[in-house]
Amino acid sequence: MSKVKAFNDYRAKMNDVILAENNKVLKRFFSLDNATYKDGALDAKTKELLGLVASMVLRCDDCITYHIIQAKAQGMNKAELYEVFSIANLVGGSICIPHTRRAAEIWEELDSE
């Protein structure tokens, strides 16, 4: 199974588990997160690129994978991705390099589909 498919399957399964508990705070948080990445003063693609930079600096591989998938769906190309990598590594420092490697691996998988 591909890394992207495994990620998407796990995410969907566990989101269903979490949301089935009908916790009002968690449901509102999920809803707020979803609404935040919709077109507004900034378009959805730009917001995903911002989310990707933040995720790389915070070193969250799940978030990095999610934002790459979403940004690619919004039309991000490889040149834009590598500019995001540049910003994240500049801001976050060399500790972001392993996350850049894994992010590049996710991109390569998505780009080969």
Secondary structure, 3 states (H helix, E strand, C coil): CCHHHHHHHHHHHHHHHHHHCCCHHHHHHHHHHHHHCCCCCCCHHHHHHHHHHHHHHHCCHHHHHHHHHHHHHCCCCHHHHHHHHHHHHHHHCHHHHHHHHHHHHHHHHHHHC
